[in-house]
Amino acid sequence: DTMKLQQWTQGVSSAVRRWFDTTMQYWSKEHRVEWSRIEQAHRQVFVPVVAFFERVDNATDHLTVVSSDTVLMLLERESVGLKEALESVDALFPHATEAKSQHTLLTRSETRTVVILHHMAAVADTFQQSVDYVEAIMRRQLVAALGKSVTEADLQQYMSYHYRQLYRPSYQPQPWTVSVRRSRKHSPEGAMRLESRVEDFSVFAPGSRGVREGFQPIETFTKSFQVQPHAAAKRDDVTADDYDAQDLMSFPIAAGVEVTFAGERHVHAWLRSTFAGGSADTLRLVAAAQQFSSFIVVLGRITSSTTFDPKYAFIVQNQEEVTIPLSLETIPNAKHFRDAIESLSPKQQRFARAYRAMQLESTLFGVVILQIKPQLEKALHLPADSLTKEIALTTDLMDLFIQYQIPTDLLSAEEGEASAGSTTGEAHGAAGHNTSSSGSSGVVPMGTAQVRVQQVKEHVRQMKAMLQQMKDEELKTREMEKKFEAPNTRASDGLAQSGVRRPSSCPTTAPSGSPSAQPSSLPSPIKSIPGGARFVEAVEVDHGANVAFSAESAAQTTAATPTEANVQADSSSTPSTTSPTDRPKTKSHKVVAASQLHAVTALPQRLDDAFDRLDSGHATRPTIINVDEAWTREKRRPALLATSAKTEAWTAKDLQREKTAAFELLDALTRSGALLMEQAALHVVVSTTHAFADSVMECVVQQNRNPIEDLERSSLVVVSQLHGAAPREVVEAAHVERLLASSVGGRGYEKRDVEALMAGDAGASSGGAVKSTAS
């Protein structure tokens, strides 16, 4: 305000100065006046602003400001000086009634105005200097009391401590770290962290990874629950039909193919704060896998209560660490939005409201974590935990699914009973069962995990052998094609005598009855299985007379793969592979009613409305979390004496390749969307920014505001909307009276906000909030 006043006085003075220069051109030299005499006139005026305190003799316990007698004396001195300055310039210019006769634009009124404006600027400047001096004293006292100048990082560290004292244990914020595990009885497959960079390294524990990289997990208020099937559902045969349709979520991976998943749901509300002069937040998402472990991560937005829009997807495995940079984008709050569109036309306002609704929906940042091994067991008809120690088999299966798009039906174990041939006999022998010495066929039960795992191993072995044979034949064919295309007549004659069919580019066509015109010699089960056509196209083999498989190889492949009837039976039966004890059970996981799950998508709008009612300062902003493209992957390779690491940057092409690989694997694990993924976790992050116009110390010293109380009130709004509970229910009883008294002596709107907040107004429109009910 002081700077604006000075700018205004300088503008008026400049305009009068132009009139003065024009007037002086018509005055004679003996009557001309220098402009400096007008500017110097105000300098003799006393400025009554003095920055000092006066100690009163009869006041022994406090200091007071100057007395009223002193103030009157200072003002009287100013009045006398101003009168003398105005009289000094009056003698230089004529009165307004005499200006026309003397042909001048300037009168005593304009010159008096200039003197008074310069004095006003001097008073304002002295006042600003005095306030700065007083604030400097207060700042020194505050620093002396705290031992340091409090920064933004210091305040964030204190708020983490303060929230633990303020909220009840079930409502306290927790670090955003996710342990990817099947259940508490299983070791973690990996971990995920949502981290932000901080400047103060003292917040880290000695020796932690955050010390080296300067990152620590953000703390969020979390609401967690578990999606469960109907009570009448059988645990050994759970399908999507055993759930309420509104409980499940799905996302597309291909045209007409959607992956549906159940499992855990976690809603994270992140309240961040920004101060003037502070550095921009550097946010990143880190996914790390243990050795011989793997899982799939899908990033995107929540578009409805049952649909997820995937933007990125990747597989993390074998001590890989993928780092994903994130950026933050704030949008105007409801008050600023209303002020901005107030003067627009009705059509323009409707357009702005529709687009802002999409922006609020974009604040729902979603992370889906899908576990691979449990779904592999389910797709291959294997019992639970049967692949936990089968590391090589799991690796081969993932390679066949991703690289060759092999349908799971070609590798799955047979259900029910099967004849004890060479394959089953070998499997039973490996499992410790007695087999008939005479080799006669018999019917044996297929109920043990070892038998089924051996079946899958045998299918994988035969499939790999067949693929290797096809590769060898393809290499031979390409070598023959090169010889055929070479301008060598002798080589061409040799090809003709060997009976190899000409390439498709050759104009010669084979007769309809020749072997080369016959259908492909691939085994019939591959062509009859859904997805087998993709597999045939992937290998790209020229099936000529000399490239066909041998009868023995075809017979073995046909025996190792299920028949068309068995495939149809397999696709109609999708047993679950997890038992109730395998599910992660934490005290924060609760079952929710199906009709209340839709409240997650309404959370941004509820927060926006609640802050509009309860934050009269309008300092909060909805925040969108965006994914940047500068991804990196660190591969740790164990050596004899140490562990070496290799870091590579991912380009946009690499991101698309990783997404394709992840979706190919999901297509195989779910049989093109036919199987439900139960071992899944959805994490939704909703971010809100509380923006301060000053730094931490300026907010306390200059604005006389307590940023702790401001953030405290904002956090109460967030927690009450997230959990659908009144603030009195989420805070410790000892803090209720303090919260009610926190606005005493403050601004009027602060008192109204606190009274409305503690009265439960934050939850007035939270009828759709996520409320848990015990299972």
C-alpha positions in Angstrom: 0.0 0.0 0.0 2.8 2.4 0.8 4.4 1.7 -2.6 1.1 2.3 -4.4 0.7 5.6 -2.6 4.2 6.7 -3.6 3.5 5.7 -7.2 0.3 7.7 -7.2 1.9 10.9 -5.7 4.8 10.7 -8.3 2.3 10.4 -11.1 0.3 13.5 -10.0 3.6 15.4 -9.4 4.8 14.5 -12.9 1.6 15.8 -14.5 1.9 19.2 -12.6 5.6 19.3 -13.6 4.5 19.2 -17.3 2.2 22.1 -16.7 5.0 23.9 -14.9 7.5 23.5 -17.8 4.9 24.8 -20.2 4.1 27.9 -18.0 7.7 28.8 -17.5 8.2 29.2 -21.3 5.9 32.2 -21.2 7.3 33.8 -18.1 10.1 36.4 -18.3 13.5 35.4 -17.0 13.2 37.7 -13.9 9.9 36.0 -12.9 10.8 32.4 -13.6 10.8 29.9 -10.8 12.8 26.8 -10.3 10.9 23.5 -9.8 13.3 22.5 -7.0 11.9 25.3 -4.8 8.5 23.5 -4.9 10.0 20.1 -4.2 12.1 21.4 -1.3 9.2 23.1 0.4 7.9 19.9 1.9 11.2 19.0 3.4 10.8 21.6 6.1 7.6 19.9 7.3 8.0 17.7 10.4 7.0 14.1 10.0 5.3 12.9 13.2 6.0 9.2 12.7 8.6 8.0 15.2 9.5 4.4 15.9 10.1 4.3 19.7 8.6 3.1 22.9 8.3 5.0 26.1 8.7 3.5 29.5 6.1 4.7 32.0 7.3 5.1 35.6 4.1 3.8 37.2 4.0 0.7 34.8 6.5 -1.8 36.2 5.3 -5.0 34.4 4.9 -3.9 30.8 5.8 -1.3 28.1 3.3 1.0 26.5 3.2 3.3 23.5 3.7 7.0 23.7 1.2 9.0 25.7 -1.6 11.1 24.1 0.2 14.4 25.1 3.2 13.4 23.2 1.1 12.5 20.1 -0.7 15.9 20.2 2.7 17.7 20.5 4.0 15.8 17.4 0.9 16.6 15.4 1.0 20.3 16.3 4.6 20.5 15.2 3.6 18.9 11.8 0.8 21.4 11.4 3.0 24.4 11.9 5.6 23.1 9.5 3.1 22.4 6.8 1.5 25.9 7.1 4.9 27.5 6.6 5.7 25.3 3.6 2.5 26.2 1.9 3.0 30.0 2.5 6.4 29.8 1.0 5.1 28.5 -2.4 2.0 30.7 -2.3 4.3 33.7 -2.9 5.6 32.2 -6.1 2.4 31.7 -8.0 -0.8 33.8 -8.5 -4.2 33.0 -7.0 -6.7 31.2 -9.2 -8.6 34.5 -9.9 -5.4 36.0 -11.3 -4.2 33.1 -13.4 -6.1 34.1 -16.6 -4.7 37.6 -16.6 -1.2 36.4 -16.1 -1.5 33.6 -18.8 -0.4 30.7 -16.6 -1.7 27.2 -16.1 -0.3 26.9 -12.5 -2.0 28.5 -9.5 -1.5 28.2 -5.8 -3.9 25.3 -5.7 -1.7 23.1 -7.9 1.5 24.0 -6.1 -0.1 23.4 -2.7 -1.3 20.0 -4.0 2.3 19.1 -4.9 3.6 20.0 -1.5 0.9 18.1 0.3 1.4 15.0 -1.9 5.1 15.0 -1.3 4.5 15.2 2.4 2.1 12.3 2.3 4.7 10.2 0.5 7.3 11.2 3.2 4.9 10.2 6.0 4.1 6.9 4.3 7.8 6.1 3.7 8.7 7.0 7.3 5.8 4.8 8.6 7.0 1.9 6.5 10.6 2.3 7.8 9.2 2.5 11.4 7.1 -0.7 11.0 10.1 -2.5 9.4 12.2 -1.5 12.4 9.6 -2.7 14.9 9.2 -6.0 12.9 13.0 -6.4 12.9 13.0 -6.2 16.7 10.1 -8.7 16.9 11.9 -11.0 14.5 15.1 -10.9 16.5 13.1 -11.7 19.7 11.3 -14.6 17.9 14.6 -16.1 16.6 16.2 -15.7 20.0 13.3 -17.6 21.6 13.3 -20.4 19.0 17.0 -20.6 18.4 16.6 -20.4 14.6 14.6 -18.8 11.8 11.8 -21.2 11.0 11.6 -22.3 7.4 9.0 -24.1 5.4 10.7 -27.4 6.0 10.8 -26.8 9.7 7.1 -26.1 9.8 6.3 -29.2 7.8 8.3 -31.2 10.3 6.4 -29.6 13.2 3.0 -30.3 11.6 3.8 -34.0 11.3 4.5 -33.9 15.1 1.4 -31.8 15.7 -1.0 -34.0 13.8 0.1 -37.0 16.0 -0.8 -35.0 19.1 -4.0 -33.6 17.7 -5.8 -36.5 16.0 -6.9 -39.9 17.4 -4.7 -42.8 16.3 -7.0 -44.0 13.6 -7.2 -40.6 12.0 -3.5 -39.6 12.1 -1.6 -39.1 8.8 0.8 -41.8 7.7 3.8 -41.9 5.3 2.8 -42.9 1.8 4.7 -46.2 1.7 3.1 -49.3 0.3 4.4 -52.8 1.0 3.4 -55.0 -1.9 2.7 -58.4 -0.4 0.2 -61.2 -0.7 -0.6 -61.3 3.0 1.1 -60.8 6.3 2.3 -64.4 6.2 4.2 -63.7 2.9 7.4 -61.7 2.4 6.9 -58.5 0.4 7.3 -58.6 -3.4 8.4 -55.0 -3.3 7.4 -51.5 -2.2 6.2 -48.2 -3.5 6.8 -44.7 -2.2 5.4 -41.3 -3.0 8.2 -38.9 -2.0 8.9 -35.2 -2.0 12.3 -33.5 -1.8 13.1 -31.5 1.3 15.9 -29.2 2.1 16.5 -30.1 5.8 18.2 -33.4 6.0 17.8 -33.6 9.8 14.3 -35.1 9.3 15.8 -38.3 8.0 17.0 -41.3 10.0 20.8 -41.8 9.7 21.7 -44.3 7.0 18.3 -44.2 5.3 18.0 -43.9 1.5 16.3 -40.5 1.9 19.6 -39.0 3.2 21.4 -39.8 0.0 18.8 -38.6 -2.3 17.1 -35.9 -0.2 13.6 -37.4 -0.4 11.1 -38.5 2.2 7.6 -40.0 1.8 4.7 -37.5 2.0 2.2 -37.9 4.8 -1.4 -38.3 4.0 -4.7 -38.8 5.8 -5.8 -42.3 4.7 -9.1 -44.1 4.5 -8.7 -47.9 3.7 -11.2 -50.6 3.2 -11.4 -54.1 1.6 -13.9 -55.2 -1.1 -15.3 -58.6 -0.2 -17.5 -61.0 -2.1 -21.0 -62.0 -0.9 -21.1 -64.1 2.2 -22.6 -67.0 0.3 -19.7 -67.2 -2.1 -17.3 -70.2 -2.0 -13.7 -69.3 -1.4 -12.5 -71.9 -3.8 -14.6 -70.6 -6.7 -15.0 -66.8 -6.6 -15.9 -64.9 -9.7 -17.0 -61.4 -10.6 -20.6 -62.5 -10.2 -19.9 -63.1 -6.4 -19.4 -59.3 -5.9 -21.7 -56.4 -6.2 -21.1 -54.7 -9.6 -20.6 -51.3 -8.0 -17.8 -52.7 -5.8 -15.5 -53.8 -8.6 -13.4 -51.5 -10.8 -12.2 -52.2 -14.4 -10.0 -50.6 -17.0 -9.5 -51.4 -20.7 -6.3 -53.0 -22.0 -7.4 -53.7 -25.6 -10.4 -53.3 -27.9 -13.2 -55.1 -26.1 -11.0 -56.4 -23.3 -11.3 -55.0 -19.8 -9.5 -56.1 -16.6 -11.7 -56.2 -13.5 -10.2 -56.2 -10.1 -11.3 -56.3 -6.5 -9.0 -56.2 -3.4 -8.0 -53.2 -1.3 -9.1 -49.6 -1.7 -7.1 -46.8 -0.2 -8.0 -43.1 -0.4 -5.2 -40.7 0.5 -5.9 -37.0 1.2 -2.7 -34.9 1.0 -2.7 -31.4 2.5 0.4 -29.5 1.4 1.4 -26.0 2.2 3.4 -23.4 0.2 4.9 -20.1 1.3 6.3 -17.1 -0.6 9.9 -17.6 -1.5 9.8 -21.3 -1.0 11.1 -23.8 -3.6 8.7 -25.7 -5.7 7.9 -29.2 -4.6 9.8 -32.0 -6.4 7.5 -35.1 -6.2 8.3 -38.6 -7.4 6.7 -42.1 -7.3 9.2 -44.9 -6.7 8.4 -48.6 -7.4 11.0 -51.2 -6.3 10.8 -55.0 -6.5 12.7 -57.6 -4.4 14.9 -60.2 -6.1 12.9 -62.9 -7.8 9.7 -60.9 -7.3 7.5 -59.0 -9.7 4.3 -57.0 -9.8 2.4 -54.7 -12.2 1.7 -51.0 -11.7 -0.9 -49.0 -13.6 -1.2 -45.2 -13.3 -4.2 -43.1 -14.3 -7.3 -41.3 -13.3 -10.5 -42.3 -11.6 -13.3 -41.5 -14.1 -16.2 -43.1 -12.1 -16.9 -45.3 -9.1 -16.4 -48.4 -11.3 -13.9 -47.3 -14.1 -10.3 -46.5 -14.1 -8.5 -44.7 -17.0 -5.0 -46.1 -17.4 -2.4 -43.8 -18.7 0.8 -45.7 -17.9 1.6 -49.3 -17.0 4.8 -51.2 -16.4 6.2 -54.3 -14.8 8.7 -54.2 -11.9 10.8 -57.3 -11.2 14.1 -58.6 -9.9 15.6 -55.7 -7.9 14.4 -53.1 -10.4 13.6 -49.6 -9.1 11.5 -47.4 -11.4 11.4 -43.6 -10.6 8.5 -41.6 -11.9 8.7 -37.8 -11.7 5.4 -36.0 -10.9 4.4 -32.4 -11.2 1.8 -30.4 -9.3 -0.8 -28.0 -10.9 -3.1 -25.9 -8.7 -6.5 -24.6 -10.0 -8.5 -21.7 -8.6 -10.8 -22.4 -5.6 -14.5 -21.9 -5.7 -14.4 -18.2 -4.6 -11.8 -17.2 -7.1 -13.6 -19.1 -9.8 -16.9 -17.3 -9.1 -15.2 -13.9 -9.1 -13.6 -14.7 -12.5 -16.7 -15.8 -14.3 -19.0 -13.2 -12.7 -18.9 -10.9 -15.8 -19.1 -13.6 -18.4 -22.2 -14.5 -20.4 -24.4 -17.4 -19.3 -23.1 -19.6 -22.0 -19.5 -18.8 -21.1 -20.2 -19.5 -17.5 -21.7 -22.9 -18.3 -18.6 -23.7 -20.4 -16.3 -22.7 -17.5 -18.3 -24.7 -15.0 -18.2 -27.8 -17.2 -14.5 -27.6 -17.7 -13.8 -27.0 -14.0 -15.8 -30.1 -13.1 -13.4 -32.0 -15.3 -10.5 -30.3 -13.5 -11.8 -31.3 -10.1 -12.2 -34.9 -11.3 -8.6 -34.8 -12.5 -7.4 -34.3 -8.9 -8.1 -38.1 -8.3 -4.7 -39.6 -9.1 -4.9 -43.4 -9.1 -2.2 -46.1 -8.6 -3.2 -49.7 -9.2 -0.9 -52.5 -7.9 -1.6 -55.9 -9.4 0.3 -59.0 -8.1 1.4 -61.5 -10.7 2.0 -64.8 -8.9 -1.4 -65.2 -7.3 -3.1 -64.5 -10.7 -0.7 -66.9 -12.4 -1.7 -69.7 -10.1 -5.4 -68.8 -10.7 -5.0 -68.8 -14.5 -3.0 -72.0 -14.6 -5.3 -74.0 -12.2 -2.6 -74.2 -9.5 -3.2 -74.2 -5.8 -2.3 -71.1 -3.8 1.4 -70.6 -3.0 2.4 -73.3 -5.5 4.6 -70.8 -7.5 6.1 -69.1 -4.5 9.4 -71.1 -4.8 9.2 -71.9 -8.5 11.3 -69.0 -9.6 12.6 -70.3 -12.9 9.1 -71.5 -13.9 7.6 -68.1 -13.1 10.2 -66.4 -15.2 9.6 -68.7 -18.1 5.9 -68.2 -17.9 6.1 -64.4 -17.9 8.5 -64.6 -20.9 6.1 -66.8 -22.9 3.1 -64.6 -22.1 4.8 -61.3 -22.8 7.2 -62.1 -25.7 5.1 -64.8 -27.5 1.6 -64.1 -26.3 1.0 -67.8 -25.5 -2.5 -68.5 -24.3 -2.7 -69.7 -20.7 -4.8 -72.7 -21.8 -1.7 -74.2 -23.6 0.2 -74.1 -20.3 -2.3 -74.7 -17.6 -2.6 -77.8 -15.5 -5.5 -80.2 -16.1 -8.4 -80.1 -13.7 -10.0 -83.3 -12.3 -8.5 -86.6 -13.5 -6.2 -87.6 -16.3 -4.6 -90.7 -17.6 -1.2 -91.6 -16.1 0.9 -91.5 -19.2 4.5 -90.7 -19.5 4.0 -87.1 -18.4 1.8 -87.8 -15.5 3.8 -90.8 -14.5 6.9 -88.7 -14.4 5.1 -86.0 -12.4 3.9 -88.5 -9.9 7.3 -90.1 -9.5 8.8 -86.6 -8.8 6.1 -86.1 -6.2 6.9 -89.3 -4.4 3.9 -91.4 -5.6 4.2 -95.0 -6.6 3.6 -95.8 -10.3 2.7 -99.0 -12.0 5.8 -101.0 -13.0 4.0 -102.7 -15.9 3.3 -99.3 -17.5 -0.4 -100.0 -17.9 -2.6 -96.9 -18.0 -4.7 -96.1 -15.0 -6.7 -93.2 -13.5 -5.0 -91.3 -10.7 -6.2 -88.2 -8.8 -4.7 -84.8 -9.7 -5.2 -83.1 -6.4 -1.7 -82.3 -5.2 0.2 -79.1 -5.9 3.3 -81.0 -6.9 1.5 -82.9 -9.7 0.0 -79.8 -11.2 3.2 -77.8 -11.0 5.0 -80.7 -12.8 2.3 -80.6 -15.5 2.8 -76.9 -16.1 6.6 -77.4 -16.1 6.2 -80.1 -18.8 3.9 -77.8 -20.9 6.5 -75.0 -20.6 9.3 -77.3 -21.6 7.5 -78.6 -24.6 6.5 -75.1 -25.6 10.0 -73.8 -25.4 11.3 -76.7 -27.4 8.8 -76.1 -30.1 9.6 -72.4 -30.2 13.3 -73.2 -30.4 12.6 -75.6 -33.3 10.6 -73.0 -35.1 13.3 -70.4 -34.6 15.9 -72.9 -36.1 13.7 -73.6 -39.0 13.1 -69.9 -39.6 16.8 -69.3 -39.7 17.3 -72.1 -42.2 14.5 -70.7 -44.3 15.9 -67.2 -44.3 19.3 -68.5 -45.3 17.7 -70.4 -48.2 15.8 -67.3 -49.3 19.0 -65.3 -49.4 20.7 -67.9 -51.6 17.6 -68.0 -53.8 17.6 -64.2 -54.2 21.3 -64.1 -55.1 22.1 -63.9 -58.8 23.6 -67.4 -58.9 22.0 -69.8 -61.3 23.8 -72.7 -59.6 22.2 -71.8 -56.2 18.8 -71.5 -57.9 19.1 -75.0 -59.4 20.1 -76.4 -56.0 17.0 -74.9 -54.4 14.8 -76.4 -57.1 16.3 -79.8 -56.7 15.9 -79.7 -52.9 12.1 -79.2 -53.2 12.0 -76.0 -51.1 9.0 -73.8 -52.0 9.8 -70.5 -53.5 9.3 -67.4 -51.3 6.0 -65.5 -51.6 7.7 -62.8 -53.6 8.4 -65.3 -56.4 5.8 -65.1 -59.2 5.7 -68.9 -59.4 2.6 -70.3 -57.6 2.2 -73.8 -56.2 -0.5 -76.1 -57.6 -3.6 -76.6 -55.5 -2.6 -80.2 -54.7 1.0 -79.6 -53.8 2.2 -79.7 -50.2 3.0 -76.0 -50.1 -0.7 -75.2 -50.7 -1.8 -77.2 -47.7 -2.9 -75.6 -44.4 -0.3 -74.8 -41.8 1.4 -77.8 -40.1 1.1 -76.3 -36.6 -0.6 -78.6 -34.2 -4.4 -78.2 -34.2 -4.7 -77.3 -30.5 -2.8 -74.1 -31.1 -5.2 -73.0 -33.8 -8.3 -74.0 -31.9 -7.3 -72.1 -28.7 -8.5 -68.4 -28.4 -5.5 -66.3 -29.1 -3.7 -69.1 -31.0 -3.9 -67.1 -34.2 -1.9 -64.3 -32.6 0.7 -66.8 -31.6 0.9 -68.2 -35.1 1.4 -64.8 -36.5 4.1 -64.0 -33.9 6.4 -66.8 -34.9 6.1 -66.0 -38.7 7.3 -69.4 -40.0 7.1 -70.4 -43.7 5.3 -73.8 -43.4 6.8 -75.5 -46.6 7.3 -79.1 -47.2 10.8 -79.1 -45.6 9.8 -76.8 -42.7 7.0 -78.9 -41.3 7.4 -80.5 -37.9 8.2 -84.1 -37.5 5.5 -86.5 -36.6 7.1 -87.3 -33.3 7.3 -83.6 -32.3 3.7 -82.9 -33.3 2.5 -86.0 -31.4 4.3 -84.8 -28.2 3.0 -81.3 -28.5 -0.6 -82.6 -29.1 -0.3 -84.8 -26.0 1.1 -82.0 -23.9 -1.6 -79.5 -24.7 -5.3 -79.8 -23.7 -7.9 -80.7 -26.3 -10.5 -78.3 -27.5 -13.1 -79.8 -25.2 -10.7 -79.4 -22.2 -10.0 -75.8 -23.2 -13.7 -75.0 -23.1 -14.0 -76.6 -19.7 -11.1 -74.7 -18.4 -12.5 -71.3 -19.6 -15.8 -72.0 -17.9 -14.2 -72.8 -14.5 -12.1 -70.1 -12.8 -11.2 -71.2 -9.3 -9.8 -68.8 -6.8 -6.4 -69.6 -5.4 -6.4 -67.6 -2.2 -7.7 -68.5 1.1 -9.2 -66.1 3.7 -6.0 -66.2 5.7 -3.9 -65.1 2.7 -5.6 -61.8 2.5 -3.8 -58.8 4.2 -5.7 -57.9 7.4 -4.8 -54.7 9.0 -6.8 -52.8 11.5 -7.4 -50.0 9.0 -9.0 -52.4 6.4 -12.8 -52.5 6.8 -15.6 -53.6 4.7 -17.8 -50.9 3.3 -21.4 -50.9 2.0 -21.6 -51.1 -1.7 -23.8 -48.0 -2.0 -21.0 -45.9 -0.3 -18.1 -46.6 -2.6 -19.2 -44.0 -5.1 -18.3 -41.3 -2.5 -14.6 -41.6 -3.5 -15.3 -39.8 -6.8 -17.3 -37.1 -5.1 -14.6 -36.3 -2.6 -13.0 -33.4 -4.7 -16.3 -31.6 -5.0 -17.1 -32.1 -1.3 -13.7 -30.7 -0.3 -14.2 -27.7 -2.7 -17.6 -27.0 -1.2 -16.4 -27.4 2.4 -13.4 -25.1 2.0 -15.7 -22.5 0.3 -17.9 -22.5 3.4 -15.3 -22.7 6.1 -12.2 -21.0 4.8 -13.1 -17.3 4.7 -9.4 -16.5 3.8 -9.8 -18.7 0.6 -6.2 -19.8 0.9 -6.7 -23.4 -0.3 -6.5 -24.6 -3.9 -7.4 -28.0 -5.5 -4.3 -29.6 -6.9 -3.8 -31.9 -9.8 -0.9 -34.5 -9.8 0.5 -34.9 -13.3 2.9 -37.6 -14.5 6.0 -36.4 -16.3 7.9 -38.4 -18.9 11.5 -38.4 -17.6 11.3 -41.8 -16.1 14.3 -43.8 -15.0 14.9 -47.5 -14.2 17.7 -48.7 -12.0 18.7 -52.4 -12.3 20.8 -53.9 -9.6 23.0 -56.7 -10.7 24.5 -58.8 -7.9 28.2 -59.5 -8.3 30.7 -61.6 -6.3 31.9 -58.9 -4.0 29.5 -56.0 -4.5 26.2 -55.1 -6.1 26.5 -53.0 -9.3 23.6 -50.9 -10.6 22.7 -49.7 -14.0 20.4 -46.7 -14.6 18.6 -46.1 -17.8 16.3 -43.3 -18.9 13.0 -44.2 -20.5 11.8 -42.3 -23.6 8.2 -42.0 -24.7 8.8 -45.0 -27.0 10.0 -47.0 -24.0 7.0 -46.0 -21.9 4.7 -47.3 -24.7 6.7 -50.5 -24.9 6.4 -51.1 -21.2 2.7 -50.4 -21.2 2.2 -52.9 -24.1 4.2 -55.6 -22.2 2.2 -55.0 -19.0 -1.1 -55.2 -20.9 0.0 -58.4 -22.8 0.8 -60.0 -19.5 -2.6 -58.9 -18.0 -4.3 -60.3 -21.1 -2.8 -63.7 -20.4 -3.3 -63.6 -16.6 -7.0 -62.7 -16.9 -7.7 -64.8 -20.1 -8.6 -61.6 -22.0 -10.7 -60.3 -19.1 -12.5 -63.5 -18.2 -10.8 -63.9 -14.8 -11.2 -61.5 -11.9 -8.0 -60.2 -10.2 -8.5 -60.4 -6.5 -4.9 -59.7 -5.3 -5.0 -56.0 -6.3 -4.8 -52.6 -4.5 -6.1 -49.3 -5.7 -4.6 -46.1 -4.2 -6.3 -42.8 -4.8 -4.5 -39.6 -4.0 -6.4 -36.3 -3.6 -4.2 -33.2 -3.1 -5.1 -29.8 -1.7 -2.7 -26.9 -1.4 -2.9 -24.3 1.4 -1.0 -21.3 -0.1 0.4 -18.6 2.1 1.2 -15.2 0.6 4.3 -14.7 2.8 7.1 -16.7 4.2 6.8 -18.5 7.5 8.5 -15.7 9.5 6.7 -12.9 7.6 3.4 -14.6 8.2 4.0 -14.7 12.0 5.7 -11.3 12.3 4.2 -9.1 9.7 0.7 -10.6 9.3 0.4 -11.6 13.0 -1.0 -15.0 11.9 -0.3 -18.4 13.3 0.2 -20.7 10.3 -0.1 -23.7 12.6 -3.7 -22.8 13.4 -4.4 -22.1 9.7 -3.1 -25.5 8.6 -4.8 -27.1 11.6 -8.2 -25.8 10.5 -7.6 -26.9 6.9 -6.7 -30.4 8.1 -9.9 -30.7 10.1 -11.9 -30.0 6.9 -9.9 -32.6 5.0 -10.2 -35.3 7.7 -13.9 -34.7 8.4 -14.8 -34.9 4.7 -12.6 -38.0 4.1 -14.0 -40.0 7.0 -17.5 -38.4 7.1 -17.1 -37.5 10.7 -17.5 -34.3 12.7 -14.2 -32.7 13.9 -15.1 -33.4 17.5 -15.0 -37.1 16.7 -11.6 -37.2 15.1 -9.5 -35.0 17.5 -8.4 -35.8 21.0 -10.8 -34.6 23.7 -8.0 -32.5 25.2 -7.7 -30.3 22.1 -11.4 -29.4 21.6 -11.5 -26.4 24.0 -8.1 -25.1 22.6 -9.5 -25.3 19.0 -12.5 -23.2 20.1 -10.3 -20.6 21.7 -7.8 -20.5 18.9 -9.5 -17.5 17.2 -9.7 -15.3 20.3 -8.0 -12.0 19.6 -7.8 -12.9 15.9 -9.8 -11.8 12.8 -13.6 -12.0 12.9 -13.9 -14.5 10.1 -11.5 -16.8 11.9 -13.9 -17.0 14.8 -16.9 -17.7 12.6 -14.9 -20.4 10.7 -13.8 -22.2 13.9 -17.3 -22.1 15.4 -18.9 -23.5 12.3 -16.2 -26.1 11.9 -16.4 -27.4 15.5 -20.2 -27.4 15.3 -19.9 -30.0 12.6 -20.6 -27.9 9.5 -17.7 -29.5 7.7 -19.7 -32.7 7.5 -23.0 -31.0 6.7 -22.8 -32.0 3.0 -20.9 -35.2 3.6 -23.8 -37.6 3.4 -22.0 -39.4 0.7 -18.8 -39.7 2.6 -17.1 -43.0 2.9 -18.3 -44.5 6.2 -17.1 -47.9 7.3 -19.2 -50.5 8.9 -17.7 -53.5 10.7 -17.7 -56.8 8.8 
